[in-house]
Amino acid sequence: MTAPLLTEQSLSMLRCPETRQTLRLIDAAQLAQLNDKIAARTLLNRSGSKLERPLDGGLVREDGQVVYPILDRIPILLADEGIQL
């Protein structure tokens, strides 16, 4: 997993674009599961688009329901790009 461009301080300032909940970095096991689904071409984001590239990481919403992808070490904090868990 490539480290995202996030420090503890910057992570503490980020919020879910939909609910304003805090975010945390995804754990390695969850990331592996998502990337397995991407490899199998079965993972969709909230807009219904199939994910085609493995994630570098992810930011999980406080309630654990949505993860926002990190691609090329950049968090994608758009509601439609979120992945329902």
Biopython code that builds the backbone (N, CA, C, O; Angstrom):
import numpy as np
from Bio.PDB.StructureBuilder import StructureBuilder

atoms = [
    (1, "MET", "N", (0.853, -1.182, 0.000)),
    (1, "MET", "CA", (0.000, 0.000, 0.000)),
    (1, "MET", "C", (0.889, 1.231, 0.000)),
    (1, "MET", "O", (1.801, 1.340, 0.819)),
    (2, "THR", "N", (0.635, 2.142, -0.894)),
    (2, "THR", "CA", (1.353, 3.397, -0.968)),
    (2, "THR", "C", (0.770, 4.357, 0.055)),
    (2, "THR", "O", (-0.448, 4.483, 0.178)),
    (3, "ALA", "N", (1.646, 5.032, 0.788)),
    (3, "ALA", "CA", (1.170, 5.954, 1.818)),
    (3, "ALA", "C", (0.478, 7.155, 1.178)),
    (3, "ALA", "O", (1.000, 7.729, 0.222)),
    (4, "PRO", "N", (-0.685, 7.538, 1.688)),
    (4, "PRO", "CA", (-1.362, 8.720, 1.165)),
    (4, "PRO", "C", (-0.624, 9.986, 1.577)),
    (4, "PRO", "O", (0.211, 9.961, 2.481)),
    (5, "LEU", "N", (-0.931, 11.068, 0.922)),
    (5, "LEU", "CA", (-0.341, 12.361, 1.246)),
    (5, "LEU", "C", (-1.082, 12.999, 2.413)),
    (5, "LEU", "O", (-1.567, 14.125, 2.304)),
    (6, "LEU", "N", (-1.171, 12.289, 3.517)),
    (6, "LEU", "CA", (-1.919, 12.769, 4.677)),
    (6, "LEU", "C", (-1.066, 12.688, 5.930)),
    (6, "LEU", "O", (-0.371, 11.700, 6.171)),
    (7, "THR", "N", (-1.134, 13.734, 6.707)),
    (7, "THR", "CA", (-0.543, 13.700, 8.037)),
    (7, "THR", "C", (-1.684, 13.518, 9.028)),
    (7, "THR", "O", (-2.854, 13.649, 8.667)),
    (8, "GLU", "N", (-1.348, 13.219, 10.265)),
    (8, "GLU", "CA", (-2.395, 13.108, 11.290)),
    (8, "GLU", "C", (-3.199, 14.402, 11.378)),
    (8, "GLU", "O", (-4.418, 14.372, 11.547)),
    (9, "GLN", "N", (-2.516, 15.531, 11.263)),
    (9, "GLN", "CA", (-3.198, 16.817, 11.364)),
    (9, "GLN", "C", (-4.155, 17.030, 10.190)),
    (9, "GLN", "O", (-5.294, 17.451, 10.390)),
    (10, "SER", "N", (-3.699, 16.741, 8.966)),
    (10, "SER", "CA", (-4.588, 16.942, 7.815)),
    (10, "SER", "C", (-5.741, 15.948, 7.836)),
    (10, "SER", "O", (-6.859, 16.299, 7.457)),
    (11, "LEU", "N", (-5.496, 14.727, 8.267)),
    (11, "LEU", "CA", (-6.562, 13.738, 8.372)),
    (11, "LEU", "C", (-7.636, 14.194, 9.358)),
    (11, "LEU", "O", (-8.826, 13.988, 9.122)),
    (12, "SER", "N", (-7.222, 14.804, 10.446)),
    (12, "SER", "CA", (-8.190, 15.253, 11.450)),
    (12, "SER", "C", (-9.090, 16.374, 10.929)),
    (12, "SER", "O", (-10.155, 16.617, 11.496)),
    (13, "MET", "N", (-8.684, 17.054, 9.870)),
    (13, "MET", "CA", (-9.486, 18.148, 9.309)),
    (13, "MET", "C", (-10.452, 17.677, 8.222)),
    (13, "MET", "O", (-11.396, 18.391, 7.885)),
    (14, "LEU", "N", (-10.225, 16.491, 7.674)),
    (14, "LEU", "CA", (-11.073, 16.001, 6.592)),
    (14, "LEU", "C", (-12.399, 15.483, 7.127)),
    (14, "LEU", "O", (-12.469, 14.936, 8.228)),
    (15, "ARG", "N", (-13.447, 15.661, 6.336)),
    (15, "ARG", "CA", (-14.787, 15.214, 6.705)),
    (15, "ARG", "C", (-15.464, 14.589, 5.494)),
    (15, "ARG", "O", (-15.113, 14.882, 4.351)),
    (16, "CYS", "N", (-16.431, 13.729, 5.757)),
    (16, "CYS", "CA", (-17.248, 13.162, 4.703)),
    (16, "CYS", "C", (-17.977, 14.312, 3.999)),
    (16, "CYS", "O", (-18.561, 15.166, 4.666)),
    (17, "PRO", "N", (-17.953, 14.344, 2.671)),
    (17, "PRO", "CA", (-18.615, 15.443, 1.970)),
    (17, "PRO", "C", (-20.142, 15.405, 2.076)),
    (17, "PRO", "O", (-20.810, 16.402, 1.800)),
    (18, "GLU", "N", (-20.678, 14.281, 2.466)),
    (18, "GLU", "CA", (-22.129, 14.126, 2.544)),
    (18, "GLU", "C", (-22.666, 14.374, 3.956)),
    (18, "GLU", "O", (-23.636, 15.111, 4.129)),
    (19, "THR", "N", (-22.039, 13.763, 4.962)),
    (19, "THR", "CA", (-22.573, 13.818, 6.324)),
    (19, "THR", "C", (-21.732, 14.647, 7.283)),
    (19, "THR", "O", (-22.164, 14.936, 8.399)),
    (20, "ARG", "N", (-20.546, 15.027, 6.860)),
    (20, "ARG", "CA", (-19.574, 15.789, 7.675)),
    (20, "ARG", "C", (-18.980, 14.945, 8.809)),
    (20, "ARG", "O", (-18.360, 15.501, 9.715)),
    (21, "GLN", "N", (-19.154, 13.627, 8.781)),
    (21, "GLN", "CA", (-18.544, 12.753, 9.781)),
    (21, "GLN", "C", (-17.029, 12.731, 9.587)),
    (21, "GLN", "O", (-16.520, 13.004, 8.500)),
    (22, "THR", "N", (-16.324, 12.398, 10.668)),
    (22, "THR", "CA", (-14.876, 12.269, 10.576)),
    (22, "THR", "C", (-14.519, 11.034, 9.749)),
    (22, "THR", "O", (-15.350, 10.153, 9.526)),
    (23, "LEU", "N", (-13.275, 10.993, 9.306)),
    (23, "LEU", "CA", (-12.776, 9.903, 8.478)),
    (23, "LEU", "C", (-11.534, 9.311, 9.115)),
    (23, "LEU", "O", (-10.802, 9.999, 9.827)),
    (24, "ARG", "N", (-11.295, 8.017, 8.852)),
    (24, "ARG", "CA", (-10.076, 7.354, 9.313)),
    (24, "ARG", "C", (-9.525, 6.542, 8.162)),
    (24, "ARG", "O", (-10.253, 6.196, 7.231)),
    (25, "LEU", "N", (-8.245, 6.239, 8.224)),
    (25, "LEU", "CA", (-7.642, 5.416, 7.182)),
    (25, "LEU", "C", (-8.184, 3.992, 7.251)),
    (25, "LEU", "O", (-8.381, 3.448, 8.338)),
    (26, "ILE", "N", (-8.418, 3.402, 6.108)),
    (26, "ILE", "CA", (-8.890, 2.021, 6.018)),
    (26, "ILE", "C", (-7.788, 1.088, 6.521)),
    (26, "ILE", "O", (-6.604, 1.388, 6.368)),
    (27, "ASP", "N", (-8.171, -0.031, 7.113)),
    (27, "ASP", "CA", (-7.152, -0.990, 7.552)),
    (27, "ASP", "C", (-6.758, -1.888, 6.377)),
    (27, "ASP", "O", (-7.473, -1.967, 5.378)),
    (28, "ALA", "N", (-5.633, -2.550, 6.508)),
    (28, "ALA", "CA", (-5.062, -3.350, 5.420)),
    (28, "ALA", "C", (-5.993, -4.467, 4.961)),
    (28, "ALA", "O", (-6.067, -4.755, 3.767)),
    (29, "ALA", "N", (-6.706, -5.102, 5.897)),
    (29, "ALA", "CA", (-7.598, -6.203, 5.533)),
    (29, "ALA", "C", (-8.764, -5.705, 4.683)),
    (29, "ALA", "O", (-9.104, -6.327, 3.677)),
    (30, "GLN", "N", (-9.376, -4.595, 5.075)),
    (30, "GLN", "CA", (-10.483, -4.029, 4.297)),
    (30, "GLN", "C", (-10.006, -3.588, 2.918)),
    (30, "GLN", "O", (-10.695, -3.797, 1.920)),
    (31, "LEU", "N", (-8.821, -2.974, 2.867)),
    (31, "LEU", "CA", (-8.272, -2.526, 1.593)),
    (31, "LEU", "C", (-8.044, -3.717, 0.661)),
    (31, "LEU", "O", (-8.353, -3.646, -0.528)),
    (32, "ALA", "N", (-7.510, -4.799, 1.197)),
    (32, "ALA", "CA", (-7.279, -5.997, 0.386)),
    (32, "ALA", "C", (-8.597, -6.552, -0.151)),
    (32, "ALA", "O", (-8.664, -6.974, -1.305)),
    (33, "GLN", "N", (-9.643, -6.555, 0.674)),
    (33, "GLN", "CA", (-10.950, -7.051, 0.227)),
    (33, "GLN", "C", (-11.490, -6.195, -0.920)),
    (33, "GLN", "O", (-11.991, -6.726, -1.911)),
    (34, "LEU", "N", (-11.387, -4.874, -0.783)),
    (34, "LEU", "CA", (-11.872, -3.992, -1.846)),
    (34, "LEU", "C", (-11.072, -4.203, -3.129)),
    (34, "LEU", "O", (-11.647, -4.277, -4.215)),
    (35, "ASN", "N", (-9.749, -4.299, -3.007)),
    (35, "ASN", "CA", (-8.926, -4.491, -4.197)),
    (35, "ASN", "C", (-9.171, -5.844, -4.856)),
    (35, "ASN", "O", (-9.044, -5.967, -6.074)),
    (36, "ASP", "N", (-9.521, -6.864, -4.063)),
    (36, "ASP", "CA", (-9.904, -8.157, -4.641)),
    (36, "ASP", "C", (-11.183, -8.013, -5.466)),
    (36, "ASP", "O", (-11.298, -8.595, -6.544)),
    (37, "LYS", "N", (-12.138, -7.240, -4.961)),
    (37, "LYS", "CA", (-13.387, -7.016, -5.694)),
    (37, "LYS", "C", (-13.140, -6.201, -6.963)),
    (37, "LYS", "O", (-13.778, -6.433, -7.990)),
    (38, "ILE", "N", (-12.218, -5.252, -6.886)),
    (38, "ILE", "CA", (-11.866, -4.472, -8.082)),
    (38, "ILE", "C", (-11.243, -5.398, -9.123)),
    (38, "ILE", "O", (-11.581, -5.319, -10.304)),
    (39, "ALA", "N", (-10.339, -6.272, -8.696)),
    (39, "ALA", "CA", (-9.695, -7.212, -9.613)),
    (39, "ALA", "C", (-10.720, -8.146, -10.260)),
    (39, "ALA", "O", (-10.570, -8.541, -11.416)),
    (40, "ALA", "N", (-11.763, -8.494, -9.501)),
    (40, "ALA", "CA", (-12.826, -9.356, -10.024)),
    (40, "ALA", "C", (-13.851, -8.559, -10.837)),
    (40, "ALA", "O", (-14.789, -9.131, -11.391)),
    (41, "ARG", "N", (-13.669, -7.245, -10.905)),
    (41, "ARG", "CA", (-14.541, -6.336, -11.658)),
    (41, "ARG", "C", (-15.980, -6.347, -11.137)),
    (41, "ARG", "O", (-16.939, -6.301, -11.907)),
    (42, "THR", "N", (-16.103, -6.410, -9.794)),
    (42, "THR", "CA", (-17.439, -6.448, -9.190)),
    (42, "THR", "C", (-17.730, -5.267, -8.258)),
    (42, "THR", "O", (-18.824, -5.185, -7.700)),
    (43, "LEU", "N", (-16.779, -4.360, -8.083)),
    (43, "LEU", "CA", (-16.971, -3.266, -7.122)),
    (43, "LEU", "C", (-17.435, -1.999, -7.829)),
    (43, "LEU", "O", (-16.814, -1.535, -8.786)),
    (44, "LEU", "N", (-18.549, -1.452, -7.330)),
    (44, "LEU", "CA", (-19.110, -0.217, -7.878)),
    (44, "LEU", "C", (-19.013, 0.896, -6.846)),
    (44, "LEU", "O", (-19.066, 0.647, -5.642)),
    (45, "ASN", "N", (-18.869, 2.128, -7.329)),
    (45, "ASN", "CA", (-18.957, 3.260, -6.410)),
    (45, "ASN", "C", (-20.420, 3.680, -6.303)),
    (45, "ASN", "O", (-21.293, 3.059, -6.910)),
    (46, "ARG", "N", (-20.684, 4.718, -5.544)),
    (46, "ARG", "CA", (-22.074, 5.103, -5.272)),
    (46, "ARG", "C", (-22.791, 5.653, -6.501)),
    (46, "ARG", "O", (-24.021, 5.697, -6.525)),
    (47, "SER", "N", (-22.041, 6.073, -7.524)),
    (47, "SER", "CA", (-22.685, 6.532, -8.757)),
    (47, "SER", "C", (-22.995, 5.368, -9.692)),
    (47, "SER", "O", (-23.595, 5.564, -10.749)),
    (48, "GLY", "N", (-22.584, 4.143, -9.306)),
    (48, "GLY", "CA", (-22.843, 2.969, -10.124)),
    (48, "GLY", "C", (-21.732, 2.639, -11.101)),
    (48, "GLY", "O", (-21.871, 1.710, -11.898)),
    (49, "SER", "N", (-20.631, 3.379, -11.059)),
    (49, "SER", "CA", (-19.502, 3.115, -11.949)),
    (49, "SER", "C", (-18.628, 2.006, -11.379)),
    (49, "SER", "O", (-18.372, 1.956, -10.176)),
    (50, "LYS", "N", (-18.177, 1.124, -12.254)),
    (50, "LYS", "CA", (-17.307, 0.025, -11.863)),
    (50, "LYS", "C", (-15.890, 0.560, -11.647)),
    (50, "LYS", "O", (-15.357, 1.276, -12.494)),
    (51, "LEU", "N", (-15.284, 0.208, -10.509)),
    (51, "LEU", "CA", (-13.911, 0.614, -10.252)),
    (51, "LEU", "C", (-12.978, -0.295, -11.033)),
    (51, "LEU", "O", (-13.161, -1.511, -11.069)),
    (52, "GLU", "N", (-11.974, 0.310, -11.660)),
    (52, "GLU", "CA", (-11.075, -0.450, -12.522)),
    (52, "GLU", "C", (-9.631, -0.436, -12.053)),
    (52, "GLU", "O", (-8.835, -1.268, -12.487)),
    (53, "ARG", "N", (-9.283, 0.487, -11.179)),
    (53, "ARG", "CA", (-7.910, 0.590, -10.678)),
    (53, "ARG", "C", (-7.869, 0.218, -9.210)),
    (53, "ARG", "O", (-8.762, 0.600, -8.454)),
    (54, "PRO", "N", (-6.838, -0.530, -8.785)),
    (54, "PRO", "CA", (-6.719, -0.825, -7.347)),
    (54, "PRO", "C", (-6.514, 0.461, -6.555)),
    (54, "PRO", "O", (-5.919, 1.424, -7.040)),
    (55, "LEU", "N", (-7.013, 0.452, -5.345)),
    (55, "LEU", "CA", (-6.891, 1.608, -4.463)),
    (55, "LEU", "C", (-5.537, 1.608, -3.771)),
    (55, "LEU", "O", (-5.010, 0.554, -3.416)),
    (56, "ASP", "N", (-4.975, 2.804, -3.582)),
    (56, "ASP", "CA", (-3.766, 2.958, -2.769)),
    (56, "ASP", "C", (-4.125, 2.907, -1.288)),
    (56, "ASP", "O", (-3.307, 2.531, -0.449)),
    (57, "GLY", "N", (-5.353, 3.289, -0.984)),
    (57, "GLY", "CA", (-5.840, 3.349, 0.387)),
    (57, "GLY", "C", (-7.276, 3.826, 0.350)),
    (57, "GLY", "O", (-7.894, 3.888, -0.712)),
    (58, "GLY", "N", (-7.798, 4.158, 1.507)),
    (58, "GLY", "CA", (-9.158, 4.653, 1.580)),
    (58, "GLY", "C", (-9.407, 5.354, 2.897)),
    (58, "GLY", "O", (-8.707, 5.127, 3.884)),
    (59, "LEU", "N", (-10.407, 6.202, 2.898)),
    (59, "LEU", "CA", (-10.830, 6.912, 4.105)),
    (59, "LEU", "C", (-12.238, 6.441, 4.452)),
    (59, "LEU", "O", (-13.181, 6.653, 3.689)),
    (60, "VAL", "N", (-12.367, 5.812, 5.589)),
    (60, "VAL", "CA", (-13.641, 5.247, 6.028)),
    (60, "VAL", "C", (-14.385, 6.280, 6.868)),
    (60, "VAL", "O", (-13.822, 6.899, 7.771)),
    (61, "ARG", "N", (-15.660, 6.448, 6.546)),
    (61, "ARG", "CA", (-16.516, 7.354, 7.313)),
    (61, "ARG", "C", (-16.684, 6.818, 8.725)),
    (61, "ARG", "O", (-16.646, 5.606, 8.935)),
    (62, "GLU", "N", (-16.865, 7.688, 9.675)),
    (62, "GLU", "CA", (-16.978, 7.337, 11.096)),
    (62, "GLU", "C", (-17.976, 6.215, 11.365)),
    (62, "GLU", "O", (-17.731, 5.370, 12.226)),
    (63, "ASP", "N", (-19.096, 6.193, 10.645)),
    (63, "ASP", "CA", (-20.097, 5.142, 10.867)),
    (63, "ASP", "C", (-19.746, 3.823, 10.174)),
    (63, "ASP", "O", (-20.468, 2.836, 10.320)),
    (64, "GLY", "N", (-18.643, 3.800, 9.424)),
    (64, "GLY", "CA", (-18.187, 2.578, 8.778)),
    (64, "GLY", "C", (-18.990, 2.159, 7.565)),
    (64, "GLY", "O", (-18.833, 1.034, 7.090)),
    (65, "GLN", "N", (-19.841, 3.022, 7.052)),
    (65, "GLN", "CA", (-20.721, 2.657, 5.942)),
    (65, "GLN", "C", (-20.155, 2.972, 4.559)),
    (65, "GLN", "O", (-20.545, 2.346, 3.573)),
    (66, "VAL", "N", (-19.244, 3.933, 4.482)),
    (66, "VAL", "CA", (-18.720, 4.394, 3.191)),
    (66, "VAL", "C", (-17.219, 4.579, 3.300)),
    (66, "VAL", "O", (-16.705, 5.020, 4.328)),
    (67, "VAL", "N", (-16.520, 4.233, 2.219)),
    (67, "VAL", "CA", (-15.087, 4.509, 2.127)),
    (67, "VAL", "C", (-14.854, 5.368, 0.890)),
    (67, "VAL", "O", (-15.413, 5.115, -0.178)),
    (68, "TYR", "N", (-14.020, 6.383, 1.056)),
    (68, "TYR", "CA", (-13.627, 7.244, -0.051)),
    (68, "TYR", "C", (-12.254, 6.789, -0.523)),
    (68, "TYR", "O", (-11.337, 6.642, 0.285)),
    (69, "PRO", "N", (-12.104, 6.565, -1.831)),
    (69, "PRO", "CA", (-10.857, 6.000, -2.341)),
    (69, "PRO", "C", (-9.689, 6.979, -2.266)),
    (69, "PRO", "O", (-9.860, 8.196, -2.324)),
    (70, "ILE", "N", (-8.500, 6.404, -2.137)),
    (70, "ILE", "CA", (-7.253, 7.147, -2.303)),
    (70, "ILE", "C", (-6.590, 6.550, -3.536)),
    (70, "ILE", "O", (-6.257, 5.366, -3.568)),
    (71, "LEU", "N", (-6.404, 7.395, -4.556)),
    (71, "LEU", "CA", (-5.782, 6.989, -5.809)),
    (71, "LEU", "C", (-4.591, 7.887, -6.082)),
    (71, "LEU", "O", (-4.688, 9.105, -5.936)),
    (72, "ASP", "N", (-3.482, 7.312, -6.471)),
    (72, "ASP", "CA", (-2.256, 8.077, -6.701)),
    (72, "ASP", "C", (-1.923, 8.940, -5.486)),
    (72, "ASP", "O", (-1.435, 10.063, -5.610)),
    (73, "ARG", "N", (-2.205, 8.375, -4.299)),
    (73, "ARG", "CA", (-1.937, 9.010, -3.006)),
    (73, "ARG", "C", (-2.788, 10.246, -2.742)),
    (73, "ARG", "O", (-2.459, 11.044, -1.864)),
    (74, "ILE", "N", (-3.883, 10.417, -3.493)),
    (74, "ILE", "CA", (-4.764, 11.574, -3.329)),
    (74, "ILE", "C", (-6.155, 11.095, -2.929)),
    (74, "ILE", "O", (-6.751, 10.293, -3.649)),
    (75, "PRO", "N", (-6.696, 11.568, -1.788)),
    (75, "PRO", "CA", (-8.062, 11.200, -1.390)),
    (75, "PRO", "C", (-9.088, 11.811, -2.348)),
    (75, "PRO", "O", (-8.995, 12.986, -2.704)),
    (76, "ILE", "N", (-10.055, 11.009, -2.754)),
    (76, "ILE", "CA", (-11.125, 11.460, -3.641)),
    (76, "ILE", "C", (-12.377, 11.632, -2.778)),
    (76, "ILE", "O", (-13.112, 10.676, -2.529)),
    (77, "LEU", "N", (-12.601, 12.854, -2.334)),
    (77, "LEU", "CA", (-13.699, 13.134, -1.395)),
    (77, "LEU", "C", (-14.913, 13.717, -2.124)),
    (77, "LEU", "O", (-15.327, 14.849, -1.874)),
    (78, "LEU", "N", (-15.463, 12.917, -3.023)),
    (78, "LEU", "CA", (-16.686, 13.260, -3.728)),
    (78, "LEU", "C", (-17.729, 12.210, -3.369)),
    (78, "LEU", "O", (-17.439, 11.014, -3.397)),
    (79, "ALA", "N", (-18.936, 12.644, -3.034)),
    (79, "ALA", "CA", (-19.972, 11.716, -2.572)),
    (79, "ALA", "C", (-20.202, 10.574, -3.562)),
    (79, "ALA", "O", (-20.330, 9.423, -3.144)),
    (80, "ASP", "N", (-20.256, 10.866, -4.861)),
    (80, "ASP", "CA", (-20.501, 9.822, -5.860)),
    (80, "ASP", "C", (-19.347, 8.827, -5.993)),
    (80, "ASP", "O", (-19.547, 7.711, -6.472)),
    (81, "GLU", "N", (-18.161, 9.216, -5.582)),
    (81, "GLU", "CA", (-16.983, 8.327, -5.683)),
    (81, "GLU", "C", (-16.861, 7.402, -4.465)),
    (81, "GLU", "O", (-16.040, 6.485, -4.454)),
    (82, "GLY", "N", (-17.683, 7.651, -3.444)),
    (82, "GLY", "CA", (-17.665, 6.806, -2.261)),
    (82, "GLY", "C", (-18.074, 5.375, -2.596)),
    (82, "GLY", "O", (-18.819, 5.132, -3.545)),
    (83, "ILE", "N", (-17.575, 4.439, -1.801)),
    (83, "ILE", "CA", (-17.869, 3.027, -1.980)),
    (83, "ILE", "C", (-18.658, 2.554, -0.756)),
    (83, "ILE", "O", (-18.178, 2.632, 0.376)),
    (84, "GLN", "N", (-19.857, 2.070, -1.000)),
    (84, "GLN", "CA", (-20.706, 1.582, 0.091)),
    (84, "GLN", "C", (-20.098, 0.288, 0.663)),
    (84, "GLN", "O", (-19.800, -0.637, -0.093)),
    (85, "LEU", "N", (-19.915, 0.219, 1.980)),
    (85, "LEU", "CA", (-19.376, -0.983, 2.605)),
    (85, "LEU", "C", (-20.483, -1.882, 3.109)),
    (85, "LEU", "O", (-20.210, -2.945, 3.667)),
]
sb = StructureBuilder()
sb.init_structure("model")
sb.init_model(0)
sb.init_chain("A")
sb.init_seg("    ")
for serial, (resi, resn, name, xyz) in enumerate(atoms, 1):
    if name == "N":
        sb.init_residue(resn, " ", resi, " ")
    sb.init_atom(name, np.array(xyz, "f"), 0.0, 1.0, " ", f" {name:<3s}", serial, name[0])
structure = sb.get_structure()
